[in-house]
Amino acid sequence: MALKVCKFGGTSMADGNVMSRVKKIIESDSDRRVVVVSAPGKRYSDDIKITDVLYRCCDEVEKTGEAPSFNIIRTRFTSIVKELNLDFDIKYVLDETERRIAEEKSTDFTASRGEYLCARVMAKLLGAKFIDAEEVIFFKENGIFDGEKSYTAISRAVEGEELCVLPGFYGCGSDGKVKTFSRGGSDISGAIAARAVNATLYENWTDVSGFYACDPRIVTAPKVINSLSYKELRELSYMGANVLHSESIFPVRKANIPIQIKNTFRPDDAGTLILPSVYYKPSGRIITGIAGKKDFTVIFIEKSLMNSEIGFIRKVLSVLEDYDIPIEHIPSGIDTMSLVIESSRLTNGVLEEVLQGIKKAVDPDVIRVTENIALIATVGHGMSSSVGTSARLFKAMADAKINVKMIDQGSSELNIIVGVKNEDCERCINAIYHEFFR
């Protein structure tokens, strides 16, 4: 039996009119039996997301014990229920929520209430069973998602139900209190639900008609990608293509469940299909997509005979481990290596401490720092079977007079990553896109 899990993003929950549209989408296909929702997003450009208001409420509670900004939440949800003409005592639910926010004094609990309230309203609108994520999604003591326990709980909760609604973004920590995923984590919640019920398809409904070959804010009218692999999605999402949370593929990948990106406002558009390896077929194109991310710092280390010094890289990496700093890339040569790190990890004097630590650990001949670097990832399975891809890419950059600060390409040939100055990021993406797509 076909079974689809649908996740609707914040724009799809923005007001009563859009939620009525979502109701029609869900009811148009009886296979859509599990619905995961985000908190209401912006209704217009100057509007504020509900989750942002809730973070403000948390700050207010910590300082004064009260959250006056909760009135914004109250007004918004009262308006939604009124627009939907629902027979639902939203005042009682809001009163209880405000009380618990003041009582819990928890950032995670407060931030999760947008999804909770939205799911309560959506369940009422659909006449569906409401399942609180706090009761079916669990985290272990180390904060890692507990898949075995969560999948079993979700499966039991939806068994025998025609339609269920689950709030995204949060679950229950090992201490019994609400714990959230990282921002945008409702995508992960949807993938978890899809895995739990062994869905045939995980639909992710948003405000775009699929995954673009690059950011439409940078390149005018880029092509929509009809299909791509999990691996390509992971590379593009991590490097800034934010249609889908980069971690949302992990629950569904093991179960080989395809993901489809769909547009709530244009439901008849085909969207983009994201496929596991067992279903993915090469499209014939060389490049699938291009994505960029700014604000990296590169620490360049040089030492003669580095390659023959046992444990050299381990010693360098142990310094970063002491400061809990993850590394994005490590391009290297015989006597050189570079550490590419998000600049936000090296603020408040941490960079200088790390440099001193590296000097003490390995006594390099040269250690140099380059800041304000952007990383551009050009991704596609077709690169491995196409001669001259790198030459075309670097010629396009040279023609645009963009200086390459760093190059990193894995043996899989799935991607080529280049480092450029922050100010060259947009021009670089444009140059690569026009070389391969125009």
N, C-alpha and C positions, 0 to 999 in steps of 0.2 A: 504494500500500500504506500502510495506517495505521501510524503509528509514534509511540509515546508516550515521553516522557522523564519520569521520576518522581524528584522530590527528596524525601527524608525528613529531617525536622528532628530536633533533638537528643532530644526526648522520644520520638520513634519509634525511637531507637537506645539508649534508657536502659539496658536489660538484655536478657538472652537471651529472656525471655518475650515482650517487645514485638517483638524482632527476628524471632521465629517468626511473629508476627502479620503483620509486614511481608512475610515470605516468602510467606505465603498470598495477600496482596493482589497481589503481583507475579505470582505464578503463576496467578492467576485471570483474567488478561487477557494473551494472547500478544502483544498490541501493545506491552506495556510492555517495551521492549528495552534501554533505557539507564537506569541507576539512579545517582543522585547522593546521597551521604549526608553528614550533619553528624557532628560529634563527639557522643558520648553526653551527654545532658542530665541533669537531675535526676530521680531515681527517686521522691523525696518532697520535701516543702517545705523541709526542713532539709539536703537533700543539696547537694553542690557539683558544678557543671558541670566536665566534664573539661578544657575549654579554660581555665577559671579556674585549675585546678590546674597546667596547663602554663605559664601565665604566671608562676605562683609558682616553678615549676622554673627558668624562665629567670632570675629574680631571684637564685635560689640559686646557679646556675652562675656568674653574673657576680661574686658576692661570694666564693664559696669554691671554685669549680671543680667542685662536685658538686651533685646535685639529690636530696636525701633525699625530697622530696615525690613523686618518681617512683614510689615504692612504692605510692602511692594509685592511680596509673595501672596499675601492674602487677597489683594486686589486682583492680581493676575488670575489666580485660580477661581476666584468667585466669578470673574468675568467669563472665563472659559466655560464653567458649568452653566452660566446663564445663556451664553451663545448656543450651547448644545441643547438647551431646554431640558436638562436632566433633573429627575426627581432624586436628588442626592444631597444629603446633609453635609455639604462641604465645610460649613462653619465648624461643625463638631470636629471634623478631621483636622482642620487647620488649627483649632484651639489646642488639640491634643499634640499636634506637631510642635507648635510654639512652646508648649510647656516642656516637652521632652528636650528640645534644643537647649533651653535654659538649665534643665536638670542634668543633661549628659555632659555639657561643656566639651564636646568632642568635635574636632574638625571633620573627621570622616563621617560621623553621624549627621552633622548639619549639612555637609555638602551633598549627601546622598538623598536628602529629602525632596529634591526636585524630581528625581526619577520615581521615588515612592509615591508622591502625590499624583504625578502624571499617570502612573500605572493604575492607581485607584480610580481615577476619572475614566481612563480608557476601558478598564474592565467593566465599569458601569455602563458606558456607552455601547459596548459590544455585547453585553449580557454574558460576559465570560468569567471564568474563575480567576480571581486574583491570587497570585502566588508571591509571597514576600521573599525577595532574594536572600534576606537575612536567614531564612529557614532552609534554603536549598543550595546555596553557594558558600563554600567554606575555604578557609585559609589555614595553613599549618602554623606552628609556633614561629618559624623563621619568616613568616609573611608570604610564603610561596603558596600558590593556589593548590588546593587539595582536590585533584581530579577524581580519584576513586570515590571519595565520599560524596562529592557534589553531583557527579553523574548519576549515582544511585538515587540520591534524594530527589533530583529533578525528574527522573524517570518515574518514580513512584508518585510524585505530585501531579503529573499530567496524565497518568494512566486512567483511561476511561472517560476523560474529559474531551468534549468537542472543541473547545477553544479556551486557551489560557493566556493570561497577560502577566509578564514578569518585568519588574523594574531592572534596568541595567545599572552598571557602574559600581555596584557594591555587593558585599556578601557578609559573612560572619567570621570574625577573627577567632584565634584559638582561645582568647579570653572571653568569648561570648558576646563581644561588642561589635558594632558595625565597623567594617573595614572596606575602604574603596580601592578600586584599581587606579592606575594613573589616569590623568585627564583624557577623556575620549574613550574610557573603558567600557562603555555600553556595547561597543563593537565586540569586545572580548566576551561579554556576557551573552551576546547573541550566539557567538561561536560555541560557547560552552553548552548552551541550551540545544544547539543543533547536534552537537556530539552526543549529548545525553539521550536524546530521543531518536538517534540514528536517522536524522533527516536526509531526504534525498537532495535537498537544496537549502542553502542559507541565503536568504534575500536580505540585502542591506540597502534600505531605502533612504535616500538623501535628497539634496536639492540640485544634483548634477546628473546628466544622462550617461554616466559611466566614468571610466578612468581615462583621463586625457594623456596624450603622449608627453606633455609637459604642462607646466603651470599656465593656465589661460590668462593669468595676470601679467605674465612675462611675454608670452608669444600669443599674438592675436589668432583666435580661432584654430587652436591646435586640433589635430585629428583625435577622435575617440578610439581607444583601443578596443577592438571587438572581443578579444580573449588574450589572456596571458597566464603564465604559470605561477604557482605559489612562490617559487624562488624569485621570479621577476618582481612580483608584488612586494615581497619582503625587502628587496634592495631599494625599490622606488619609494616605498612608504617610509623606510628608515631615513632616507635622504631628503625627506621633506614633502613628498607627494601625500598629502594628508586626507585623502578621500576615505581611507580606512586605516584604523589603528594597526601599526606594524606587528603587534603581538597577537592579533585576532586570528591569524591563520593557524596557530599551533594546535588549538583543540580540534579543528576540522581536518587538518592535514593527515593526522594518523588514521582517521576514519574515511579518508578520500571523499569528503563532501565538498562539492563545488560551491563557490560563492558567486552571487550575482549582484552587481551594483545597479540599482534602479532609481529612477527619478520620481519622487512623489507627485510632482507637478506635471510630469509628462509620462504617465505610467505605460503608455504604449511604445515608448522608445525601447530599443533592444537592450541598451545598457552594456555592461562589460561582464564577461564570464571569466572567473578566476578558477583555474583547473589544477587538480593534483597531477602528478607525473603520469599516472596510469591512464588519464584521459587526454592529456595535453598533446596536441599535434602541432609541429612547427608550422608557422603561418607563411613562411617564405620571406618574410621581411628580415632585414639585418638588425635593425634597432627596434626595440619595443617602446622604450620611453627614456626620458631624460629628467633628472631631478637634481636640485641643488640645495645646499644648506650652508649658511654663513657662520662666521665667528668661531673659527678654530685657531688653535695655537700649535705651531710645529717646533718641537725641541730637536735640534740637529746635534748629533754626537759623532765625533771622529776620534779614532785612536788607532795608531799603527798596530798591525797584527791582531786586530780585534777578532778576526775569524778563527784564530788559533788559541784564543784565551777561553778556557773552559768556564762556562757559567756566566759569561759577560752579560748576555741578554737577561738572564735570570736576575742578576744583581740589580740591573737597571729597573726591571719591572717590579722588583720587590720594594723599591723606593716608592713607586706609585701606589703599590698595594697598601703600604703603610698609611697613605693619605686617602685611601678608598677612592682612587681616581681610575675610571675605566679608560681604555685606549681605543681609539677608532681604527687606526691603521699604523703599521710599522714598516714603511718602505726601508730597504737596507741595501748596502753594498758590501764590498769586502772589508773595508775599514770604516764604514759609516753606517749609521742607523738614524732614523727619524721617528719621533713619537708624535702622533697627531691626536690632539686632545681638545675637547670642547672647552672654549675659553672660560665659560662660566664655572668650570671646575677649578680654576686656578686664580681666583680672586682673593682679596684680603690677605695678601702676602704669601699665599700658598705657592705660587710660582717660584718665588725666590727660595723658599724652603726646599722645594723639590729639586731645584738646580743645585743647591748646596748638598743635598742628599746624594744626588747622582755623582757629583765631583768626589765626594768622600768614598762612595761605593766602588767606582771604577777608574778614577783619576784620568779622565779623558784628555786628549791633546787639545781638542776644540769642543766647546759647547756653545751653541748659538740658538737664539729664539727668534722666530718670525710669527708675528701676530696678525690678526684681521685677515685670516685666510678662509676662503669659501671652497667647499668640496662639491664638485659636479660629477654625478654618476651617470654614465651612459650605459644602459642595460638592454640586453637582448640575447636570447639563445642563438640567434642567427650569426652573431659575431664569430663564433667558434668555427664556422664553416665558410666564412667569407674572407677571401684574401684582400688585404689592403684597407681594412676597416680603420685601424689605428692611423694609417697614413692620411686617410680622408679626414678623420677627426682633427688631427693636429694641423693639417693644412687649413681647415676651416678656421681654427683658432688663430693661426698665423695670419691669414687673410684679414681677420678682424683685429689684428695687432694686439692680441691678448698673450701676455707672458705666462708660461706655465711654471709654477713654483714647485709642483710635486706631481709624480705619476705613480699610480698603483694599479696593477692588474693581476688578478688571481689566475691560477693555473686552469680554472674551469672556463675561463674566457667568457663568463657571463656578463662581466662588467669591466669598464675602464673608468677609473676615478682619477680626476685631475684636480690639483689645488691651484687656485688663482686668487688674486686680491679680491677682497670683499666687493669693491666697487666694480669689478669686472664680471661678477656673477651672472647678472641678467644678460649682458652682451654675449657671454660664453654660451649660455643655454640657447640663445637665439641663433648663434652661429652654427652650433651643432645640429639644432633642429632643422634649420634651412638646408644644411648639407644633406641630411638623410631623408627628410620628408618632403622637401619642395623641389 
